[in-house]
Amino acid sequence: MQVDTSKILFICGGAFAGLDKVISHRVETGSGIGFGATVKAKSDKASEGELLAQVEPEDLIKFGLIPEFIGRLPVVATLNELSEEV
């Protein structure tokens, strides 16, 4: 029996605790040392949700997922954290 998978959507989900640190390391390159340095205040740091929205496949690989698995996921979507508002 053969199954046509061309119209099947696979959805993978998870918490990915610590992925924001991997993305932050990539996004916030540069240092605050030297005359031409850009110095950011602690209040200018991106929130966890803002960082996760910038996820790239290489971030997931650095996080520990194997490249063969990442290559099978053509679309990556992020969700914001839930709030108590109704």
N, CA, C and O atoms as a printed pandas DataFrame, in Angstrom:
     atom_number atom_name residue_name chain_id  residue_number  x_coord  y_coord  z_coord
0              1         N          MET        A               1    0.840   -1.169    0.000
1              2        CA          MET        A               1    0.000    0.000    0.000
2              3         C          MET        A               1    0.890    1.239    0.000
3              4         O          MET        A               1    1.823    1.332    0.798
4              5         N          GLN        A               2    0.611    2.184   -0.882
5              6        CA          GLN        A               2    1.360    3.436   -0.955
6              7         C          GLN        A               2    0.479    4.584   -0.474
7              8         O          GLN        A               2   -0.729    4.604   -0.713
8              9         N          VAL        A               3    1.106    5.532    0.204
9             10        CA          VAL        A               3    0.391    6.697    0.715
10            11         C          VAL        A               3    0.977    7.934    0.041
11            12         O          VAL        A               3    2.188    8.155    0.072
12            13         N          ASP        A               4    0.108    8.735   -0.565
13            14        CA          ASP        A               4    0.535    9.983   -1.192
14            15         C          ASP        A               4    0.668   11.042   -0.093
15            16         O          ASP        A               4   -0.336   11.479    0.470
16            17         N          THR        A               5    1.885   11.450    0.209
17            18        CA          THR        A               5    2.129   12.421    1.283
18            19         C          THR        A               5    2.244   13.853    0.770
19            20         O          THR        A               5    2.616   14.747    1.531
20            21         N          SER        A               6    1.934   14.092   -0.505
21            22        CA          SER        A               6    2.091   15.436   -1.068
22            23         C          SER        A               6    1.103   16.438   -0.470
23            24         O          SER        A               6    1.368   17.641   -0.488
24            25         N          LYS        A               7   -0.016   15.974    0.053
25            26        CA          LYS        A               7   -1.012   16.877    0.616
26            27         C          LYS        A               7   -1.183   16.674    2.128
27            28         O          LYS        A               7   -2.217   17.031    2.693
28            29         N          ILE        A               8   -0.181   16.108    2.767
29            30        CA          ILE        A               8   -0.229   15.895    4.211
30            31         C          ILE        A               8    0.621   16.964    4.893
31            32         O          ILE        A               8    1.744   17.245    4.475
32            33         N          LEU        A               9    0.067   17.548    5.944
33            34        CA          LEU        A               9    0.764   18.569    6.725
34            35         C          LEU        A               9    1.168   17.962    8.064
35            36         O          LEU        A               9    0.325   17.441    8.794
36            37         N          PHE        A              10    2.445   18.028    8.381
37            38        CA          PHE        A              10    2.951   17.562    9.660
38            39         C          PHE        A              10    3.218   18.778   10.529
39            40         O          PHE        A              10    3.876   19.724   10.097
40            41         N          ILE        A              11    2.713   18.755   11.743
41            42        CA          ILE        A              11    2.926   19.852   12.685
42            43         C          ILE        A              11    3.719   19.312   13.867
43            44         O          ILE        A              11    3.310   18.348   14.515
44            45         N          CYS        A              12    4.845   19.939   14.137
45            46        CA          CYS        A              12    5.700   19.560   15.260
46            47         C          CYS        A              12    5.706   20.724   16.239
47            48         O          CYS        A              12    5.784   21.882   15.829
48            49         N          GLY        A              13    5.627   20.429   17.505
49            50        CA          GLY        A              13    5.619   21.492   18.498
50            51         C          GLY        A              13    6.473   21.132   19.692
51            52         O          GLY        A              13    6.802   19.967   19.913
52            53         N          GLY        A              14    6.827   22.142   20.454
53            54        CA          GLY        A              14    7.615   21.904   21.650
54            55         C          GLY        A              14    7.903   23.196   22.372
55            56         O          GLY        A              14    7.613   24.282   21.871
56            57         N          ALA        A              15    8.479   23.070   23.561
57            58        CA          ALA        A              15    8.795   24.234   24.373
58            59         C          ALA        A              15   10.148   24.838   23.982
59            60         O          ALA        A              15   10.298   26.060   24.009
60            61         N          PHE        A              16   11.127   24.020   23.623
61            62        CA          PHE        A              16   12.452   24.473   23.186
62            63         C          PHE        A              16   13.085   25.436   24.189
63            64         O          PHE        A              16   13.513   26.529   23.818
64            65         N          ALA        A              17   13.142   25.038   25.431
65            66        CA          ALA        A              17   13.719   25.874   26.488
66            67         C          ALA        A              17   15.194   26.130   26.207
67            68         O          ALA        A              17   15.965   25.184   26.038
68            69         N          GLY        A              18   15.589   27.378   26.157
69            70        CA          GLY        A              18   16.965   27.762   25.897
70            71         C          GLY        A              18   17.239   28.160   24.462
71            72         O          GLY        A              18   18.327   28.648   24.159
72            73         N          LEU        A              19   16.278   27.964   23.568
73            74        CA          LEU        A              19   16.469   28.338   22.166
74            75         C          LEU        A              19   16.640   29.847   22.028
75            76         O          LEU        A              19   17.352   30.311   21.137
76            77         N          ASP        A              20   15.999   30.607   22.892
77            78        CA          ASP        A              20   16.137   32.065   22.833
78            79         C          ASP        A              20   17.575   32.510   23.063
79            80         O          ASP        A              20   17.995   33.529   22.515
80            81         N          LYS        A              21   18.332   31.774   23.857
81            82        CA          LYS        A              21   19.742   32.110   24.095
82            83         C          LYS        A              21   20.582   31.883   22.837
83            84         O          LYS        A              21   21.499   32.653   22.550
84            85         N          VAL        A              22   20.264   30.821   22.089
85            86        CA          VAL        A              22   20.972   30.535   20.837
86            87         C          VAL        A              22   20.695   31.648   19.825
87            88         O          VAL        A              22   21.611   32.124   19.155
88            89         N          ILE        A              23   19.444   32.054   19.719
89            90        CA          ILE        A              23   19.069   33.110   18.785
90            91         C          ILE        A              23   19.687   34.438   19.220
91            92         O          ILE        A              23   20.178   35.199   18.385
92            93         N          SER        A              24   19.663   34.715   20.512
93            94        CA          SER        A              24   20.242   35.949   21.038
94            95         C          SER        A              24   21.723   36.044   20.712
95            96         O          SER        A              24   22.222   37.116   20.367
96            97         N          HIS        A              25   22.426   34.924   20.821
97            98        CA          HIS        A              25   23.864   34.916   20.512
98            99         C          HIS        A              25   24.115   35.276   19.051
99           100         O          HIS        A              25   25.088   35.963   18.735
100          101         N          ARG        A              26   23.232   34.810   18.154
101          102        CA          ARG        A              26   23.381   35.117   16.725
102          103         C          ARG        A              26   22.984   36.555   16.423
103          104         O          ARG        A              26   23.684   37.244   15.681
104          105         N          VAL        A              27   21.872   37.017   16.984
105          106        CA          VAL        A              27   21.311   38.322   16.650
106          107         C          VAL        A              27   22.109   39.461   17.271
107          108         O          VAL        A              27   22.357   40.473   16.615
108          109         N          GLU        A              28   22.506   39.308   18.504
109          110        CA          GLU        A              28   23.173   40.388   19.223
110          111         C          GLU        A              28   24.684   40.274   19.104
111          112         O          GLU        A              28   25.393   40.181   20.106
112          113         N          THR        A              29   25.165   40.283   17.875
113          114        CA          THR        A              29   26.603   40.230   17.645
114          115         C          THR        A              29   27.207   41.591   17.908
115          116         O          THR        A              29   26.515   42.609   17.884
116          117         N          GLY        A              30   28.471   41.598   18.152
117          118        CA          GLY        A              30   29.160   42.848   18.442
118          119         C          GLY        A              30   29.348   43.004   19.943
119          120         O          GLY        A              30   28.694   42.334   20.743
120          121         N          SER        A              31   30.235   43.883   20.299
121          122        CA          SER        A              31   30.495   44.114   21.719
122          123         C          SER        A              31   30.341   45.588   22.039
123          124         O          SER        A              31   30.275   46.421   21.134
124          125         N          GLY        A              32   30.285   45.906   23.288
125          126        CA          GLY        A              32   30.154   47.282   23.736
126          127         C          GLY        A              32   31.501   47.891   24.080
127          128         O          GLY        A              32   31.586   48.749   24.959
128          129         N          ILE        A              33   32.557   47.459   23.399
129          130        CA          ILE        A              33   33.897   47.950   23.690
130          131         C          ILE        A              33   34.444   48.659   22.454
131          132         O          ILE        A              33   34.307   48.153   21.340
132          133         N          GLY        A              34   35.059   49.819   22.638
133          134        CA          GLY        A              34   35.671   50.531   21.524
134          135         C          GLY        A              34   34.913   51.795   21.181
135          136         O          GLY        A              34   33.810   52.028   21.677
136          137         N          PHE        A              35   35.516   52.613   20.324
137          138        CA          PHE        A              35   34.928   53.902   19.974
138          139         C          PHE        A              35   33.698   53.773   19.080
139          140         O          PHE        A              35   32.765   54.566   19.209
140          141         N          GLY        A              36   33.675   52.805   18.185
141          142        CA          GLY        A              36   32.551   52.656   17.266
142          143         C          GLY        A              36   31.514   51.656   17.737
143          144         O          GLY        A              36   30.635   51.273   16.964
144          145         N          ALA        A              37   31.596   51.222   18.989
145          146        CA          ALA        A              37   30.695   50.187   19.487
146          147         C          ALA        A              37   29.305   50.749   19.751
147          148         O          ALA        A              37   29.138   51.914   20.110
148          149         N          THR        A              38   28.324   49.893   19.564
149          150        CA          THR        A              38   26.950   50.231   19.903
150          151         C          THR        A              38   26.658   49.641   21.271
151          152         O          THR        A              38   26.698   48.424   21.455
152          153         N          VAL        A              39   26.371   50.489   22.206
153          154        CA          VAL        A              39   26.094   50.043   23.569
154          155         C          VAL        A              39   24.592   50.057   23.782
155          156         O          VAL        A              39   23.931   51.069   23.546
156          157         N          LYS        A              40   24.051   48.918   24.234
157          158        CA          LYS        A              40   22.620   48.817   24.484
158          159         C          LYS        A              40   22.370   48.751   25.986
159          160         O          LYS        A              40   23.112   48.118   26.737
160          161         N          ALA        A              41   21.316   49.416   26.390
161          162        CA          ALA        A              41   20.905   49.333   27.785
162          163         C          ALA        A              41   20.205   47.996   28.012
163          164         O          ALA        A              41   19.742   47.364   27.061
164          165         N          LYS        A              42   20.129   47.570   29.255
165          166        CA          LYS        A              42   19.448   46.313   29.554
166          167         C          LYS        A              42   17.982   46.372   29.153
167          168         O          LYS        A              42   17.396   45.344   28.814
168          169         N          SER        A              43   17.388   47.541   29.185
169          170        CA          SER        A              43   15.983   47.688   28.806
170          171         C          SER        A              43   15.793   47.526   27.294
171          172         O          SER        A              43   14.673   47.295   26.841
172          173         N          ASP        A              44   16.876   47.643   26.502
173          174        CA          ASP        A              44   16.794   47.500   25.049
174          175         C          ASP        A              44   16.851   46.050   24.595
175          176         O          ASP        A              44   16.701   45.773   23.405
176          177         N          LYS        A              45   17.061   45.135   25.506
177          178        CA          LYS        A              45   17.145   43.716   25.159
178          179         C          LYS        A              45   15.799   43.232   24.639
179          180         O          LYS        A              45   14.750   43.633   25.144
180          181         N          ALA        A              46   15.833   42.377   23.637
181          182        CA          ALA        A              46   14.606   41.837   23.058
182          183         C          ALA        A              46   13.977   40.831   24.017
183          184         O          ALA        A              46   14.680   40.135   24.749
184          185         N          SER        A              47   12.657   40.761   24.005
185          186        CA          SER        A              47   11.958   39.793   24.845
186          187         C          SER        A              47   12.120   38.405   24.236
187          188         O          SER        A              47   12.554   38.254   23.094
188          189         N          GLU        A              48   11.763   37.403   25.020
189          190        CA          GLU        A              48   11.894   36.026   24.559
190          191         C          GLU        A              48   11.045   35.784   23.310
191          192         O          GLU        A              48   11.487   35.103   22.385
192          193         N          GLY        A              49    9.834   36.334   23.279
193          194        CA          GLY        A              49    8.964   36.176   22.123
194          195         C          GLY        A              49    9.522   36.834   20.876
195          196         O          GLY        A              49    9.415   36.290   19.777
196          197         N          GLU        A              50   10.124   38.018   21.050
197          198        CA          GLU        A              50   10.727   38.710   19.907
198          199         C          GLU        A              50   11.913   37.932   19.364
199          200         O          GLU        A              50   12.126   37.893   18.152
200          201         N          LEU        A              51   12.684   37.314   20.244
201          202        CA          LEU        A              51   13.826   36.513   19.794
202          203         C          LEU        A              51   13.361   35.260   19.063
203          204         O          LEU        A              51   13.898   34.922   18.008
204          205         N          LEU        A              52   12.368   34.571   19.613
205          206        CA          LEU        A              52   11.887   33.344   18.984
206          207         C          LEU        A              52   11.276   33.610   17.610
207          208         O          LEU        A              52   11.280   32.726   16.753
208          209         N          ALA        A              53   10.756   34.802   17.392
209          210        CA          ALA        A              53   10.197   35.150   16.083
210          211         C          ALA        A              53   11.283   35.254   15.016
211          212         O          ALA        A              53   10.975   35.249   13.824
212          213         N          GLN        A              54   12.545   35.347   15.424
213          214        CA          GLN        A              54   13.666   35.476   14.492
214          215         C          GLN        A              54   14.411   34.150   14.289
215          216         O          GLN        A              54   15.546   34.147   13.813
216          217         N          VAL        A              55   13.789   33.043   14.643
217          218        CA          VAL        A              55   14.457   31.744   14.562
218          219         C          VAL        A              55   14.789   31.388   13.106
219          220         O          VAL        A              55   13.991   31.626   12.199
220          221         N          GLU        A              56   15.960   30.824   12.908
221          222        CA          GLU        A              56   16.432   30.369   11.604
222          223         C          GLU        A              56   16.771   28.879   11.723
223          224         O          GLU        A              56   17.001   28.391   12.830
224          225         N          PRO        A              57   16.805   28.154   10.610
225          226        CA          PRO        A              57   17.154   26.727   10.683
226          227         C          PRO        A              57   18.502   26.457   11.361
227          228         O          PRO        A              57   18.645   25.464   12.075
228          229         N          GLU        A              58   19.490   27.330   11.142
229          230        CA          GLU        A              58   20.797   27.099   11.775
230          231         C          GLU        A              58   20.723   27.246   13.294
231          232         O          GLU        A              58   21.532   26.653   14.007
232          233         N          ASP        A              59   19.760   28.033   13.804
233          234        CA          ASP        A              59   19.562   28.134   15.250
234          235         C          ASP        A              59   19.073   26.805   15.811
235          236         O          ASP        A              59   19.518   26.373   16.875
236          237         N          LEU        A              60   18.164   26.162   15.100
237          238        CA          LEU        A              60   17.646   24.874   15.551
238          239         C          LEU        A              60   18.730   23.800   15.525
239          240         O          LEU        A              60   18.754   22.915   16.380
240          241         N          ILE        A              61   19.620   23.878   14.549
241          242        CA          ILE        A              61   20.726   22.923   14.471
242          243         C          ILE        A              61   21.694   23.147   15.625
243          244         O          ILE        A              61   22.149   22.186   16.245
244          245         N          LYS        A              62   22.015   24.414   15.922
245          246        CA          LYS        A              62   22.882   24.711   17.067
246          247         C          LYS        A              62   22.227   24.312   18.375
247          248         O          LYS        A              62   22.915   23.969   19.337
248          249         N          PHE        A              63   20.911   24.352   18.421
249          250        CA          PHE        A              63   20.161   23.963   19.612
250          251         C          PHE        A              63   20.258   22.457   19.855
251          252         O          PHE        A              63   20.109   21.997   20.987
252          253         N          GLY        A              64   20.510   21.684   18.781
253          254        CA          GLY        A              64   20.699   20.251   18.956
254          255         C          GLY        A              64   19.852   19.362   18.071
255          256         O          GLY        A              64   19.974   18.139   18.136
256          257         N          LEU        A              65   18.997   19.944   17.246
257          258        CA          LEU        A              65   18.201   19.129   16.328
258          259         C          LEU        A              65   19.055   18.752   15.120
259          260         O          LEU        A              65   19.896   19.537   14.683
260          261         N          ILE        A              66   18.845   17.572   14.590
261          262        CA          ILE        A              66   19.690   17.110   13.489
262          263         C          ILE        A              66   19.277   17.776   12.180
263          264         O          ILE        A              66   18.090   18.025   11.966
264          265         N          PRO        A              67   20.235   18.069   11.303
265          266        CA          PRO        A              67   19.936   18.769   10.045
266          267         C          PRO        A              67   18.941   18.014    9.157
267          268         O          PRO        A              67   18.162   18.643    8.441
268          269         N          GLU        A              68   18.954   16.699    9.192
269          270        CA          GLU        A              68   18.017   15.919    8.373
270          271         C          GLU        A              68   16.574   16.182    8.788
271          272         O          GLU        A              68   15.674   16.217    7.948
272          273         N          PHE        A              69   16.363   16.366   10.075
273          274        CA          PHE        A              69   15.018   16.656   10.588
274          275         C          PHE        A              69   14.606   18.081   10.221
275          276         O          PHE        A              69   13.477   18.310    9.787
276          277         N          ILE        A              70   15.506   19.022   10.392
277          278        CA          ILE        A              70   15.213   20.428   10.092
278          279         C          ILE        A              70   14.916   20.604    8.607
279          280         O          ILE        A              70   14.066   21.415    8.239
280          281         N          GLY        A              71   15.603   19.861    7.757
281          282        CA          GLY        A              71   15.382   19.947    6.316
282          283         C          GLY        A              71   13.999   19.494    5.894
283          284         O          GLY        A              71   13.535   19.855    4.812
284          285         N          ARG        A              72   13.339   18.715    6.720
285          286        CA          ARG        A              72   11.990   18.220    6.406
286          287         C          ARG        A              72   10.892   19.164    6.878
287          288         O          ARG        A              72    9.712   18.926    6.619
288          289         N          LEU        A              73   11.275   20.235    7.568
289          290        CA          LEU        A              73   10.296   21.216    8.050
290          291         C          LEU        A              73   10.457   22.505    7.242
291          292         O          LEU        A              73   11.290   23.340    7.594
292          293         N          PRO        A              74    9.684   22.687    6.171
293          294        CA          PRO        A              74    9.877   23.848    5.299
294          295         C          PRO        A              74    9.417   25.171    5.911
295          296         O          PRO        A              74    9.890   26.231    5.501
296          297         N          VAL        A              75    8.506   25.129    6.883
297          298        CA          VAL        A              75    7.960   26.345    7.477
298          299         C          VAL        A              75    8.117   26.266    8.992
299          300         O          VAL        A              75    7.769   25.260    9.611
300          301         N          VAL        A              76    8.643   27.335    9.582
301          302        CA          VAL        A              76    8.759   27.409   11.041
302          303         C          VAL        A              76    7.922   28.588   11.504
303          304         O          VAL        A              76    8.108   29.711   11.034
304          305         N          ALA        A              77    7.002   28.335   12.422
305          306        CA          ALA        A              77    6.138   29.384   12.965
306          307         C          ALA        A              77    6.307   29.424   14.476
307          308         O          ALA        A              77    6.471   28.389   15.122
308          309         N          THR        A              78    6.267   30.620   15.029
309          310        CA          THR        A              78    6.391   30.770   16.478
310          311         C          THR        A              78    5.099   31.338   17.045
311          312         O          THR        A              78    4.364   32.049   16.360
312          313         N          LEU        A              79    4.838   31.017   18.289
313          314        CA          LEU        A              79    3.663   31.528   18.984
314          315         C          LEU        A              79    4.117   32.367   20.165
315          316         O          LEU        A              79    5.092   32.027   20.835
316          317         N          ASN        A              80    3.417   33.458   20.423
317          318        CA          ASN        A              80    3.724   34.287   21.582
318          319         C          ASN        A              80    3.237   33.604   22.846
319          320         O          ASN        A              80    2.349   32.752   22.806
320          321         N          GLU        A              81    3.830   33.990   23.971
321          322        CA          GLU        A              81    3.412   33.401   25.232
322          323         C          GLU        A              81    1.989   33.820   25.560
323          324         O          GLU        A              81    1.528   34.881   25.137
324          325         N          LEU        A              82    1.302   32.982   26.313
325          326        CA          LEU        A              82   -0.076   33.271   26.678
326          327         C          LEU        A              82   -0.125   34.295   27.805
327          328         O          LEU        A              82    0.769   34.349   28.650
328          329         N          SER        A              83   -1.160   35.089   27.806
329          330        CA          SER        A              83   -1.359   36.056   28.877
330          331         C          SER        A              83   -2.653   35.716   29.600
331          332         O          SER        A              83   -3.400   34.837   29.169
332          333         N          GLU        A              84   -2.914   36.405   30.685
333          334        CA          GLU        A              84   -4.129   36.165   31.457
334          335         C          GLU        A              84   -5.303   36.983   30.952
335          336         O          GLU        A              84   -6.410   36.839   31.470
336          337         N          GLU        A              85   -5.097   37.837   29.956
337          338        CA          GLU        A              85   -6.169   38.655   29.417
338          339         C          GLU        A              85   -7.174   37.797   28.670
339          340         O          GLU        A              85   -6.809   36.795   28.055
340          341         N          VAL        A              86   -8.416   38.182   28.723
341          342        CA          VAL        A              86   -9.472   37.417   28.063
342          343         C          VAL        A              86   -9.706   37.951   26.681
343          344         O          VAL        A              86  -10.561   37.440   25.957
